[in-house]
Amino acid sequence: MNPMKILLKSAIVVTSMAVLVVPPIREAAAQSGNNRPASPASRPSFSVGKQASLPEHAKFAPEQIKDGSALFTQNCAFCHGKDAGGGESGPDLTRSKLVSADKNGEGIGQVIRHGRMEKGMPSFGSLSDNDVVALVAFVHAQQDAAMSQTGTRKGVEESDLQTGNAQAGKQYFQGTGGCASCHSPTGDLAGVATRYTGLKLLEQMLYPKEVKAKVKVTTRSGQTFNGVLEYRDEFTIGLRDSSGLYRSWPTAAIKFDIDDPVEKHVDIMSRYTDDDMHNVLAYLQTMK
């Protein structure tokens, strides 16, 4: 069996792929203080795994990397993870093409200074030149460390997921899987492959986020109330109706029926074969 399919079957690693970056910093590296000049160095490229080579960049002092680590934790780790390997909303910088191409902060520095608002990356224009140098040093050090290890790839490329048969996925979607009873390629799924790509699309397929259950409550007097399920525990059920009004009842005093779309996705997981999952994903990838 394809090892990548086994990986996806057993655990879904959700990784955002945006990019953090920072401005030209050659002059900043020459300033006094704890930071030392970030002079371009001739670095030998050596094999990592299957003949992969570390990107070439300036050589940074240990003090700069240490300072950068503290700054990264304070300003960047909430999006990119404390090790720059990707977080809840930020990309894995150790696999960033921009970081790999950066030699002396000319690329990373620009993004740090100006941000990428269209991708949710804020600007950090208030940072000093020395701070930017330190951040660049840390990001490069983290990429070097990550690329020096073999067999520890943390992310999954979109191309890794393009292994299914879209036609077979369409047949499963419309037939055995029963997906068409709730979803439509021209309705709720129109453009889904544009809104989500790679692992995000797979995650939405297997366990959709931000999908709320609906509930129908019937009181002892026969009145019925419908709405979005807002609260449920052993003793209470609560809903919000179409007008936005919140209502709740003791569960012992009513009857209720819950329609939870996520549970249907969870249920089908036990019936998916490895091929089914990748075929349906291939079909979804055509919905742009």
N, C-alpha and C positions, 0 to 999 in steps of 0.2 A: 504494500500500500504506500502511496505517496506520503513521505514524512510530513510534508506541509499540511496535508489533509488530516493526518493524525493530530497534529498540533491544533488545528482549527476545531477539530471535533471535541478535543478534551478541554481546551481552555481558550477563550477569546481574549486576545490582548488588544485593548483599544488604545491606539496611539494617534494623537492628532499630528498632522504633518505640516505645521506652519513654520516660519523661520524667524528667529531672533537675530538682530544684527547690530553693528557699531561703527564710528567714523575714522577717517585717516588719522593716524596717531604717531607718525614718525617724530614730529617735533615734541610731542608730549613725552615720549620715551626718554628724551634727553634731559628732562627737568630733574632738579635735585630732589632728594627725599629718599624714601625707602625703595622707590621704583628705580630700576636700572634700565639703561638703553635697550630698546627692543631692536637690535640690529639683525638684518637678514643674515642667516647663517647657511652655509652649505651643508645640508643635512643628508647623510647617506640614506637612500631608500632601501628598505630591506623587506623581504617577503613576509607576509602574514597570511597564514592559511594557504589558499590557492594562488600564490604569486601576487597577492595584493600588496601595495606599497603605501606607507604612510604619506599623507600630503606634506609637501614642503612648506615651511613657514618660518618666520623669524624665531630666534632662540630667546626665550624669556627666562628671567631670573626666578629662582624659587620663591623669593619674597613677593614678586609680582603675582605669581600664581596663588600664593597664600592669601594675599590681599584680595585678589579677584574672587577667590572662593567665598570670602566673607561678604563681599558685595553682591555676588550672585545669589547667595542664600537670602539676603535681605531684599533684593530687587527683582529677581528673576525666577527663583525656585518655585514660587507658587504656581507658575505656568509651565515651566520647563523641567521641573524636578530638580532635586538638590544636586544630582550628578550630571545635569544637562542632558539626561537621557530621555526626556519627554515627560510631560505631566498631564493633568486633566484637560488642559486646553491648549498647551503649547507643544511645539514639535520636538523631536529628538535631535538636538543640535549636534550630537556626535556622528550623525549620518547626514547632516546637511551639506548639500553641494556648495552652498555659499561659503560655509566654514572651510570646506576642503580647498576651495579656490582662493581663499583669503591668504595673503602672505604676511602682511604687517599691520592688519587692522583696517585696511582701506575699504573692505566690504562690510565686515562686522560692525565697524565703527559707525558707518553711515546709518545702519538700522538702529543701533543704540541711540544715536543722536536724534534721528528723525522718525523712528518707528515705522510701522506698516499698518496704518489705521484700518485699511480695508481688510486686513487679516486679524484684526484685534490686537495688534502689537502696539502699545503706547510708546511715545518718545520719552527718552531720558536725557533731555537737553541740559538739565541742571547738573549732571555729573561732570566732574573735572576731567581734564585730559588724562591725568594720571589714573583716575578711576577707570576710564574707558580702556586704557592700556592694560590695567589689571584684569578687567573682565575679558578682554581679548585673550590674554595669556591663559586664563583659567579655561575658557572654552576650548582653546587649542589643546591644552593639556588633557582635558577630558576626552576629546576626540582621539588623541594619540593613545590614551590608555584603553579606550574602547576598541580601537582598531587593532591594537596589539594582541587582543585575545581572539582565539578561534572558537567557534562553536557556541558563541554567546550572543548571537544576533537578537536584538530585542524587538525589532520592528518587522512588519510584513509589508512588502511592496504591493501596490494594486495589481501588478502583473502576476504576482504569486497566486492571486485569487481567480485568475482568468483561466480556469482549468475545466470548467463544466461545458455542457452542451445546451445551448439556449433553447433549441427546439424541444429537447427532452424535458427541459425545465418548464416550458410552456405547457406541455402535455400534463405534467405532474400538477402544475398550478391549476389548470382547468379541470383536472380529473381527480386522481387518487388523493392528492393533497388537500383538496377542498378549499384552496385559497380563494378561488373566484367567488365563493359564497359571501365573502366579506370585502374583498378587494377588487379593484378594476384598474387595468393599465391606462385607461383613459379618464379615470376618476381620481381616487385618492393616491394612486401610484404614478400618475402622470408626472414625469420629470424627476422621479425619485433618484435616478442614477446621476442626476445633476446636483441634487441637494446633498446626497451622500455618496462617497466614493470609498473604495477599499474596505478596510475593516469596519468603518462606520456604517457602510451599507450592509455588511454582513451582520453587524450587531443589531441594526434596526430590523433585519429580517428575522433573526432568531429571538430577540428579546427587545421589542420596541420601547423606546423611552417616551415619557410624557404622554402616554396614552391612558386616559382615565376610564375606569369602569362605569357602567350605567346601572342604576338600580330602580326597581319598581317596588313600592311599598303599598301594601293593602292593610288598612286598619280593620278592626273588628266590626266596625259599622259598615264596611264595604267601600269606603272611600279609597281611591288610588292616587298615588303621587309618584311622578317620574322625575328623574334628574341624574346628575353626575354624583357618583359615590364620593363623599368628602371625608367620612369618618366611619370606622367600624371597629368595634371590639366585642368582647363576649356579651356585653350588656346593652350596647347602644349602636344604633345605625343612624347615619346622618347623610343627607343629600342636599344638593343645591339645584333648584329647579331652573327652568328656562328664563325666569324673570330675575334670577340672581338671588332669590330668597333661600336662606339656609333653614332646613327643618331637620329635626331629629326625634327619634322614638326609642323607648325601651324595646329591645328585641323580643322580650317575652310577650309584648302586647300587640305584635303585628306579624304579618307574613311578608317576606321580601324575596325578590329574585334579582340576582346580580348577573350582569352580562359583562364579563371581563375579557377583552380581546387578548390581553397578554397571556392569560391562562391557556387560551387556544394555541398560542405560539409555543408555550412550554409543553403542552400535551403532544404537539406534533414532533417535538424533539425526540421523543421515545420511538417514533415511527420512521424518522428520517434515516435513510441509508446514507453512506458517505457520498455516493453519486447523486442521490436526490438533492442533498443540500447544495452541492456545487452546481448542479444543473439549474436549480431554481435561482441561485445567485446569478448565474450567467444570463438567465432570462431577465432578471431585474436590471442587470447592467445594460440592457438594450432600451430601457425606458428613460430616455433623455429628452 
